Amino acid sequence: MSRALEGMRFWAFAACLLCWAVPPPVRAQSSHSEDSVKAAYIYRFTGYVDWPEDAGAGHPFVIDVYEDPGLAAALKRLLPGHPINKQPGEVREVSRIQDLGNAQILYIGPGHADFLRAVAAHQSRSMLIVSDDQQGLDLGSVFNFVTVDNRVRFEVSLTAADRAGVKISSELLSVAVRVHGGRRQSDYFSIPLEYSTRQASLN
């Protein structure tokens, strides 16, 4: 499958998820729309990442969220009925490094560079870090959200992925806005932040 077709499939799937992620009372609020876009991205990432075979085998797929209740709420709305790697998804909100357990994904909200740096320095194998920080990749995250022209984009660090022991598919790399540790990839894919609000007007 060509990169263009793969990117379109990725976008269409994630766009559909946005309809489920945002409940009617808050669809018109842009902050909730952005949370839902990021939640859809995180869920979609899981289908393009290979974890070690023993990572979470036989247990729920856990996503820890640090200091971002809006994103945690969006994930909690999204995951029921959508298994991850054939396992039920579970979202936990954490506030300390000591709270981190056997999560496959850790999302760190914006404005917490020190926490991101500390976690990356003592990162356990198989935990994929997703951040929302201008220096996210430099601080140790595998995926980092950025906003370009009012659109949520993401960048990837292959160096951090290797350190975490996870493998990212070439299809996902092809739709990243920037790949650290590999060549720059295509710029054709993004989800508009305003998508949820426009979609809500059609429902």
Secondary structure, DSSP 4 states (H G I P E B T S, - for coil): --HHHHHHHHHHHHHHHHHHHS-GGGTT-HHHHHHHHHHHHHHHHGGGEE--TTSSTTS-EEEEEES-HHHHHHHHHHSTT--BTTB-EEEEEE-SGGG--S-SEEEE-TT-HHHHHHHHHTPPTTPEEEE-STTHHHHT-SEEEEEETTEEEEEEEHHHHHHHT-EE-HHHHTT-SEEETS--------EETTHHHHHHHH-
